[in-house]
Amino acid sequence: MLKLYIGNKNYSSWSMRPWVLLKQAGIAFEEVMVRFDSFDADSTFKKTLQDATPTGKVPLLVDGELAVWDTLAMAEYVAEQFPERQLWPTDTAARARARSICAEMHSGFAALRSNCPMNIEANLADAGALIWRDKPAVRADVQRLVDMWGALLQQHGGPLLFGSFTVADAYFAPVCMRLRTYALPVPPAIAAYVERVCALPGVRAWIDEAKAERDFLDFEEPYRIKPA
């Protein structure tokens, strides 16, 4: 059975991607949650991962003796191992487009990711309003999402980016979390897509478990003090 190492569900956006992909596709896996105590070399987090992955980071997918530590590589590996799940679009052009937008997410959207860290259980609309006002790079990142998602939803007819669920929807699920948490303004069609993603059983399961963690980590929470 596949084994997936992840971090705290409330905060770990990269962990969310392969977890949601596997869960939504109905692929059995063992979850190993490695709590974010800190990222120092002597932290329990780093010590737990030091013999499993050369990066010392999550997520990490393990299949027998094979360890895969990059999320795009995980997606490709899982798609190859379970071709019947059709995790990439079947059409060649659509598949190339799906891979392109996942790669763009992998290396881009730095302003949105750095200014709006994922925090599923929080309501940070007030912080989001200030970020939206003061961070033009965040506004540019969101506009790119609006243009990208809008074009794909129109081209493929929805309800998801390529019609049915694919790697692309799993890859952008953490972005949907950010848009909700920080209440960043998007057009109705994009807001509706966000809600459809959040309603997917695999995404809903992650959200519910993130909210149940109740593990406040101050170094992951730049915008608030510990809840009462």
C-alpha positions in Angstrom: 0.0 0.0 0.0 1.1 3.5 -0.7 2.3 5.6 2.3 1.9 9.4 2.3 3.8 11.5 4.8 2.0 14.9 5.4 2.2 17.9 7.7 -0.6 19.5 9.7 -3.7 19.6 7.6 -4.6 23.1 8.7 -1.4 24.6 7.3 0.3 22.2 4.9 -0.8 23.2 1.4 1.7 21.0 -0.4 0.6 18.0 1.7 -3.0 18.7 0.7 -2.4 18.2 -3.0 -1.4 14.5 -3.1 -3.7 13.6 -0.2 -6.7 15.0 -2.0 -5.7 13.4 -5.2 -5.5 10.0 -3.7 -8.6 10.4 -1.5 -10.8 11.8 -4.3 -9.6 9.1 -6.7 -10.4 6.3 -4.2 -6.8 5.1 -4.0 -6.0 3.4 -0.7 -3.0 4.8 1.2 -1.6 4.9 4.7 -1.3 8.4 6.1 1.6 9.4 8.3 1.1 12.8 9.8 4.4 14.5 11.0 3.5 17.5 13.1 5.1 20.9 12.4 6.8 21.5 15.8 9.5 23.6 14.0 11.7 23.3 10.9 15.0 23.4 12.8 17.5 20.7 12.2 17.0 19.2 15.7 13.2 19.4 15.5 11.1 16.2 15.8 9.7 17.0 12.4 13.2 17.0 10.8 14.4 14.0 12.7 11.3 12.0 11.7 11.9 12.6 8.0 15.7 12.6 7.9 16.0 8.9 6.9 13.0 8.9 4.6 13.6 11.8 2.2 16.7 13.8 1.2 14.7 17.1 1.4 13.5 16.7 5.0 10.1 18.0 3.9 6.5 16.9 3.4 4.7 15.6 1.5 6.5 12.3 0.8 5.0 9.4 -1.1 6.5 6.0 -0.4 5.7 2.8 -2.4 7.8 -0.1 -1.1 11.4 0.9 -1.5 10.6 3.9 -3.7 10.3 7.4 -2.2 8.9 10.3 -4.2 9.3 13.7 -2.7 8.0 16.1 -5.3 4.2 16.7 -5.7 4.3 16.8 -9.5 6.3 13.6 -9.6 3.8 12.1 -7.1 0.9 13.0 -9.4 2.7 11.4 -12.4 3.6 8.3 -10.5 0.1 7.8 -9.2 -1.5 8.4 -12.6 0.8 5.8 -14.2 0.1 3.3 -11.4 -3.6 3.8 -11.6 -4.4 4.6 -15.3 -8.0 3.5 -14.9 -8.6 6.5 -12.6 -7.9 8.9 -15.5 -6.2 11.5 -13.2 -5.1 13.5 -16.2 -7.4 14.5 -19.1 -7.6 11.8 -21.8 -7.4 14.4 -24.6 -3.8 15.1 -25.5 -4.1 18.9 -25.8 -6.1 19.1 -22.5 -3.6 16.9 -20.8 -0.8 19.2 -21.9 -2.7 22.2 -20.6 -3.4 20.5 -17.3 0.3 19.7 -16.8 1.2 23.3 -17.8 -1.1 24.9 -15.2 0.1 22.5 -12.5 3.7 23.3 -13.3 2.7 27.0 -13.1 1.2 26.5 -9.7 4.3 24.5 -8.6 6.7 27.4 -9.4 4.5 30.5 -9.4 1.9 32.5 -7.5 4.6 33.4 -5.0 2.9 36.6 -3.8 -0.4 34.8 -3.0 1.4 31.9 -1.3 3.7 34.1 0.9 1.1 36.7 1.9 -1.8 34.3 2.4 -0.5 31.1 4.0 -3.0 28.3 4.1 -5.0 28.3 7.3 -8.2 26.4 6.8 -9.9 26.8 10.2 -9.3 30.6 10.5 -11.4 33.5 9.2 -8.9 36.1 8.0 -11.2 38.3 6.0 -9.9 41.5 7.7 -6.3 40.5 7.0 -7.3 39.6 3.4 -8.8 43.1 2.9 -5.6 44.8 3.9 -3.5 42.4 1.7 -5.8 43.1 -1.2 -5.4 46.8 -0.7 -1.7 46.9 -0.1 -0.2 44.0 -2.2 -0.6 44.5 -6.0 1.3 41.3 -6.6 -1.4 39.4 -4.8 -4.0 41.0 -6.9 -2.1 40.1 -10.0 -1.8 36.4 -8.9 -5.6 36.3 -8.3 -6.3 37.9 -11.6 -4.2 35.2 -13.3 -6.2 32.5 -11.5 -9.5 34.2 -12.6 -8.3 34.3 -16.2 -7.0 30.7 -16.2 -9.9 29.1 -14.4 -12.5 31.1 -16.3 -11.1 30.1 -19.6 -10.9 26.4 -18.7 -14.3 26.3 -17.2 -15.8 27.9 -20.3 -13.8 25.6 -22.7 -14.6 22.3 -20.9 -18.0 23.2 -19.6 -17.2 22.5 -15.9 -18.0 21.6 -13.3 -14.3 21.3 -12.7 -11.3 22.7 -14.7 -11.3 19.9 -17.2 -14.8 18.7 -16.8 -14.3 15.8 -14.4 -11.9 15.7 -11.5 -8.2 15.7 -12.4 -4.8 16.4 -10.9 -5.3 20.0 -11.7 -8.3 20.4 -9.3 -6.3 18.7 -6.5 -3.4 21.0 -7.3 -5.4 24.1 -7.0 -7.5 23.0 -3.9 -5.1 24.8 -1.5 -5.6 27.9 -3.5 -9.3 27.6 -3.1 -8.7 27.4 0.7 -6.7 30.7 0.6 -9.4 32.5 -1.4 -12.0 31.4 1.2 -9.9 32.1 4.3 -8.9 35.6 3.2 -12.1 36.4 1.4 -10.3 37.6 -1.6 -12.7 39.0 -4.2 -13.3 36.9 -7.3 -16.1 36.8 -9.9 -19.2 34.7 -9.2 -18.2 32.0 -11.7 -14.8 31.6 -10.0 -16.4 31.6 -6.5 -18.8 28.9 -7.6 -15.8 26.8 -8.8 -14.2 27.2 -5.4 -17.3 26.0 -3.7 -17.5 23.0 -6.0 -13.9 22.1 -5.2 -14.6 22.4 -1.5 -17.6 20.1 -1.8 -15.6 17.3 -3.3 -15.6 14.4 -0.8 -11.8 14.2 -0.8 -11.5 18.0 -0.2 -14.3 18.0 2.3 -12.6 15.2 4.3 -9.3 17.3 4.4 -11.2 20.4 5.5 -13.0 18.5 8.3 -9.8 17.0 9.6 -8.0 20.3 9.4 -10.6 21.9 11.6 -10.5 19.0 14.0 -6.8 19.4 14.6 -7.0 22.4 16.9 -3.2 22.7 16.9 -2.3 26.4 16.9 1.3 27.0 15.7 2.4 30.6 16.2 5.1 30.4 13.5 2.3 29.5 11.0 0.0 32.2 12.2 1.3 35.7 11.3 -2.1 37.4 11.5 -3.5 36.4 14.8 -2.9 35.4 18.4 -3.9 32.0 19.8 -7.7 31.5 19.8 -9.3 31.3 23.2 
